[in-house]
Amino acid sequence: MSAEITLKIGQEVKVNGEVFPVLLDEVEILEAAQRIQGEAAQIEQTPAGIRAFAEKLTAFVDSCLGQGAVAKIAGGRKIGVVNLLALVSHLTKAIGQNYADTLAEYAPRK
């Protein structure tokens, strides 16, 4: 006897009307978010330091949602560090919540 199973593989997120596949798994996202938090506390408060940190945030979002994701989200406008941090925060929170919801789906019922 065989059984058919269906697994939810991957996630998608919608940001500013654009749908993006989530290319990293939950552990990779958590590790990157923790690394970014540590770096945020130590960024050099100069234009060059802030620009370098913005590039790291952009690289993280692009690695998570696909190359050019930040540019699509920004719609051709410049996006600053504050908005990039908010995007990373919302993104990690949404993906983390999806992970928790999925775990709860499969948890044994009492």
C-alpha positions in Angstrom: 0.0 0.0 0.0 1.4 3.4 -0.9 0.4 6.8 0.5 0.7 10.2 -1.1 2.2 12.9 1.0 2.4 16.7 0.3 5.1 18.8 1.9 5.2 22.5 2.0 8.7 23.2 0.6 9.8 26.8 0.7 8.0 29.9 1.4 7.1 33.1 -0.4 6.7 36.6 1.0 4.9 39.6 -0.5 6.6 43.0 0.0 5.2 46.1 -1.6 3.1 44.1 -3.9 5.9 41.9 -5.2 6.0 38.2 -4.4 9.4 36.7 -3.7 10.5 33.1 -3.0 12.4 32.7 0.3 15.7 31.1 -0.8 17.3 30.5 2.6 16.1 28.1 5.3 15.1 29.2 8.8 18.5 28.4 10.3 20.4 30.4 7.6 18.0 33.3 8.2 18.4 33.2 11.9 22.2 33.0 11.7 22.3 35.9 9.3 19.9 38.0 11.4 22.0 37.4 14.5 25.2 38.3 12.7 23.5 41.5 11.4 22.4 42.4 14.9 25.9 42.1 16.2 27.3 44.2 13.3 24.6 46.9 13.8 25.9 47.6 17.3 29.4 48.1 15.9 28.9 50.1 12.7 31.2 53.0 12.2 29.1 56.1 12.4 30.5 57.7 9.3 29.0 57.9 5.8 31.4 55.1 4.6 30.6 52.9 7.6 26.8 53.3 7.2 27.0 52.7 3.5 29.0 49.5 4.1 26.4 48.3 6.5 23.6 49.1 4.1 25.4 47.0 1.5 25.5 44.1 3.9 21.8 44.5 4.6 21.1 44.6 0.9 23.2 41.5 0.3 21.3 39.6 3.0 17.9 40.5 1.6 19.0 39.7 -1.9 20.4 36.3 -0.8 17.2 35.6 1.0 14.7 36.8 -1.7 16.8 36.7 -4.9 19.2 39.0 -6.6 17.8 42.4 -7.1 15.0 42.0 -4.5 15.9 45.2 -2.7 15.9 47.2 -6.0 12.4 45.8 -6.8 11.1 46.5 -3.4 12.4 50.1 -3.5 10.9 50.6 -6.9 13.8 52.5 -8.2 14.1 54.8 -5.2 17.0 55.0 -2.8 16.4 53.0 0.4 18.2 54.0 3.5 19.7 51.9 6.4 16.6 52.5 8.6 14.3 51.1 6.0 16.7 48.2 5.2 16.8 47.4 8.9 13.0 47.5 9.1 12.8 45.2 6.0 15.2 42.7 7.5 13.3 42.8 10.8 9.9 42.3 9.2 11.3 39.6 6.9 12.9 37.6 9.7 9.8 38.0 11.9 7.4 36.8 9.1 9.6 33.8 8.2 10.0 32.9 11.8 6.3 33.1 12.4 5.7 30.8 9.4 8.2 28.3 10.8 6.4 28.4 14.2 3.0 28.0 12.6 4.3 25.0 10.6 5.7 23.4 13.7 2.5 23.9 15.5 0.6 22.2 12.7 2.7 19.1 13.2 2.9 19.1 17.0 1.1 16.3 18.8 -2.4 17.3 19.9 -3.1 16.9 23.6 
